Amino acid sequence: MSNLLYFGDNAEGLRRLTEMQIVVELVYIDPPFGTSNEFLIDHHRANSVSASGLPAYSDRTQGDEYLEALASRLRAIRKIMAEQASIYVHIDTKMEHHVRLVMDEVFGARNFRNSIARVKCNPKNFDRHSYGNIKDTILFYSMSPGPVTWNPQLEPLSAEQLKRLYPKTDKGGRRFTTTPLHAPGQTANGPTGQPWRGLNPPPGRHWRYPPERLDELDALGMIHWSANGNPRKIRYADEAAGALPQDVWWYKDPQRPAYPTQKNAAMLERIIGTSSNPGDTVLDCYAGSGASLLQAARQGRRFIGMDNSPAARSVIERRLNDADVDYSLVSDSGICDGSPPN
């Protein structure tokens, strides 16, 4: 399947994907937030408070009407998701609790994975008798509670983290820490339950490695012996792969977006890299600026993008064409070529 774009009501676009029996491995959507704003765009700027410009999209729908419209799209999305697929729904803090209840209903509360707090901007100085809002939320759900596609994007350790996590230094100045050579569980028979160098594993535990492997580690200088003769495995800081990501992200949005509410490209790169594999299909049925589609293409994924805004179509097609990304258009007559000319 090629990359696909559908410009129109995404309810109809999702219905067509179901008819075409298309399956997607990852969904990222950044739907309207029910802000009651009109978002404008012109050749100078793209935001919600411009004094001039053409409408990019309207975010006037609110309350039960808003939630039901979103729920109907989520139900349609779920029909085309693969068993190990994930969905990320980007929403603001005012609507998070409402949308999370909808997500629980559509995907099941047991398939909730994370509520990710995303720091989106610099601190604010508005005097509103409330704390400054510098974050929004990404709700992360899966199709099932079992294994999902998961390629965590490790984060480099800071100098402070390295010092705290690797507090020791060897004679050459290499920073390291140590970990136990034993593990929970007693081995009744077998080498890992036997004494090594005259030492028994602690009660209720066994050696992590058989004696011959422990001898190899010791010969390689990978075992640290404490003053009282307790052996522990050495882990060097310069060999650390990085830290596992947590549920607070710092990804500020671009200062000069191509489209209102355009999201940080590195954040989208992280989501796509973590929850899909090369060759997978990524769906964004509120495509807006096309940022998620570009990141999917750059990481070797196929994409399906949808939006009903003429302004969004103009921005998406321009950005994809500038990046020389091939795609086809889904229209009333079927799929037709929409890729840039050679």
Summary of the structure (lengths in Angstrom):
residues: 342
radius of gyration: 25.8
end to end distance: 19.9
largest distance: 81.8
contacts: 987
relative contact order: 0.19
helix: 28%
strand: 28%
